Amino acid sequence: MSGLLARLPLFSGLAPEQLGVLAAGSRLSPQRKGEILFHQGDPVRGFFSVLSGQMQLTVSTADGSEKVVEIVAAGESFGEAVVFEGLRYPVTATALVGTELLAVSGEAVLALLDRDPAFARRMLANMAIRLRRLVRDVESYSLRSGVQRVIGFLLHEADADGPAAAPGARECTVLLPARKHVVASRLNLAPETLSRVLRMLAAEGLVSVAGRRIVLHDVPGLAARLAWQ
């Protein structure tokens, strides 16, 4: 278990004895596609790192529908912040595909935080990154049109793909992290709106769409469109 923990970004660099503290409170948690790990409002029992697969985090709205707030990929974690509260999960976590999780108990994390200021700083930095994402999302939902949200998302995914979207590249390929209806919910759009925007961008020659694979033919043009749309 210590070896698995050491390969995760959040825990890399920890000393063997520190990994041992976490390993004692950790277990593997395989999830089938569509399986719910916990529901919004369930008592907190720890946080989770994704070893392989994908999880979606959703919140229930007043009308009973669900809104995707985050898609968590391999190497990322979720549920860290609520460990400090020790109350209830604010989201529902569902496996988008067959997923292998590493569940880390809140007690083990809190014990290590008490003993290791460097680990505490790493945890705070990880939560700060998540907070910046959420602030960016709120800005997008509040101030951007549907077209801007889609273009911004595609450019962000292209940037996250690294070498596939090298600096100065005019064309690159993006693989959507989930099915289109999940991405639409993530962008606070109706699925048909996402499809309509993609068709419009394709008609303008800016993108080509083949299922989840989208070729961005004019990255600078999309960036300019985002700025003036």
Secondary structure by P-SEA (a helix, b strand, c coil): caaaaaaccccccccaaaaaaaaaabbbbbbccccccccccccccbbbbbcbbbbbbbbbccccbbbbccccccccccccccccccccccbbbbbccbbbbbbbbaaaaaaaaaccaaaaaaaaaaaaaaaaaaaaaaaaaccccaaaaaaaaaaaaaaaaccccccccccccccccccaaaaaaaacccaaaaaaaaaaaaaaccccccccbbbbccaaaaaaaaacc
